[in-house]
């Protein structure tokens, strides 16, 4: 099999995967909201929302520090999994830049989703949310 045929077959497979994971435009315009509880030397909390492939999270650590994170959801060819990376800033008694990553999983046909992530200020966290 020559190189051009291999590239054509690979491109066709990727196109089929993209069609299988495509969502209707109206479904992409609905926001998702979640709450999160985590642990990093103390219990931490956050609330967040996602619109299209971007999100924001307001977090509270155990020492009373408050901050926010901006999240970017990475498009992958898996329809139920949404990995993300984020950058944030936390102020208060301990000012710090935060980096975060994780993934959210939404069972097919359900409006409830689950997630897990790590934030350098808030630690490991679990998420429970709803897609409107």
C-alpha positions as CSV (number, residue, x, y, z in Angstrom):
1,X,0.0,0.0,0.0
2,X,1.5,3.3,-1.0
3,X,1.7,6.4,1.3
4,X,-1.1,8.3,-0.4
5,X,-3.5,5.4,0.1
6,X,-2.5,5.1,3.8
7,X,-3.1,8.8,4.3
8,X,-6.5,8.6,2.5
9,X,-7.6,5.7,4.7
10,X,-6.4,7.4,7.9
11,X,-8.2,10.7,6.9
12,X,-11.4,8.7,6.2
13,X,-11.3,7.1,9.6
14,X,-10.8,10.4,11.3
15,X,-13.7,11.9,9.4
16,X,-16.0,9.1,10.5
17,X,-14.9,9.5,14.1
18,X,-15.6,13.2,13.9
19,X,-19.1,12.6,12.4
20,X,-19.9,10.1,15.2
21,X,-19.0,12.6,17.9
22,X,-20.6,15.7,16.4
23,X,-23.2,17.3,18.5
24,X,-26.1,19.4,17.3
25,X,-25.5,23.1,17.4
26,X,-28.3,23.7,19.9
27,X,-26.7,21.1,22.3
28,X,-23.4,23.1,22.3
29,X,-25.1,26.3,23.4
30,X,-26.4,24.9,26.7
31,X,-24.2,25.6,29.7
32,X,-23.0,23.0,32.2
33,X,-22.6,23.8,35.9
34,X,-20.9,21.8,38.7
35,X,-19.9,21.8,42.3
36,X,-16.6,20.3,43.5
37,X,-15.2,19.1,46.8
38,X,-11.5,18.4,47.2
39,X,-8.7,18.0,49.6
40,X,-5.2,19.7,49.9
41,X,-4.2,19.7,53.6
42,X,-7.8,20.7,54.3
43,X,-11.2,20.5,52.6
44,X,-11.6,22.7,49.5
45,X,-14.7,23.7,47.5
46,X,-15.5,25.2,44.1
47,X,-18.3,25.9,41.7
48,X,-17.9,26.1,38.0
49,X,-19.6,26.5,34.7
50,X,-18.8,25.6,31.1
51,X,-20.0,27.2,27.9
52,X,-18.9,25.8,24.6
53,X,-15.3,24.6,25.2
54,X,-14.3,27.1,27.9
55,X,-15.1,27.2,31.6
56,X,-14.6,29.2,34.8
57,X,-14.3,28.0,38.3
58,X,-14.5,29.9,41.6
59,X,-12.6,28.0,44.3
60,X,-12.1,28.2,48.1
61,X,-9.3,26.5,50.0
62,X,-9.3,25.5,53.6
63,X,-7.4,28.7,54.7
64,X,-10.0,31.1,53.5
65,X,-8.2,31.9,50.3
66,X,-10.5,32.6,47.3
67,X,-9.5,32.4,43.6
68,X,-10.6,31.6,40.1
69,X,-9.5,29.4,37.3
70,X,-10.1,29.7,33.5
71,X,-10.5,26.3,31.9
72,X,-10.1,25.1,28.3
73,X,-11.7,21.8,27.4
74,X,-9.7,19.8,25.0
75,X,-11.7,18.3,22.1
76,X,-11.1,14.6,21.8
77,X,-12.9,12.0,19.6
78,X,-14.6,10.4,22.7
79,X,-18.1,11.7,23.0
80,X,-18.5,11.0,26.7
81,X,-15.2,12.4,28.0
82,X,-14.1,16.0,28.2
83,X,-10.6,16.6,29.5
84,X,-9.6,20.1,30.5
85,X,-6.6,22.2,31.5
86,X,-6.7,25.4,33.5
87,X,-4.8,28.4,34.9
88,X,-5.9,30.4,37.9
89,X,-5.0,32.8,40.6
90,X,-5.7,32.6,44.4
91,X,-5.4,35.5,46.8
92,X,-5.7,36.0,50.5
93,X,-3.1,34.9,53.1
94,X,-1.3,32.9,50.4
95,X,-1.2,34.4,46.9
96,X,-0.5,31.8,44.4
97,X,-0.9,30.9,40.7
98,X,-2.8,27.7,40.2
99,X,-2.6,25.1,37.4
100,X,-5.3,22.5,37.0
101,X,-6.3,19.5,34.8
102,X,-8.9,16.8,34.9
103,X,-11.8,15.3,33.0
104,X,-15.5,15.2,33.1
105,X,-17.6,12.2,32.0
106,X,-21.3,12.4,31.0
107,X,-23.1,9.2,30.6
108,X,-25.0,8.9,27.3
109,X,-28.5,10.4,27.4
110,X,-28.0,11.8,30.9
111,X,-27.9,15.5,32.0
112,X,-25.8,14.7,35.1
113,X,-22.0,14.4,34.8
114,X,-19.1,13.4,37.0
115,X,-15.6,14.6,37.0
116,X,-12.2,14.4,38.7
117,X,-9.4,16.9,38.7
118,X,-6.3,18.3,40.3
119,X,-5.6,21.9,41.2
120,X,-2.2,23.0,42.6
121,X,-3.9,25.1,45.2
122,X,-7.1,23.1,45.9
123,X,-5.7,19.7,45.4
124,X,-7.5,16.6,44.2
125,X,-11.2,17.1,43.7
126,X,-14.4,15.3,42.6
127,X,-17.1,17.1,40.6
128,X,-20.8,16.6,40.2
129,X,-22.7,18.7,37.7
130,X,-25.7,19.1,35.5
131,X,-26.0,20.0,31.8
132,X,-29.0,22.2,31.2
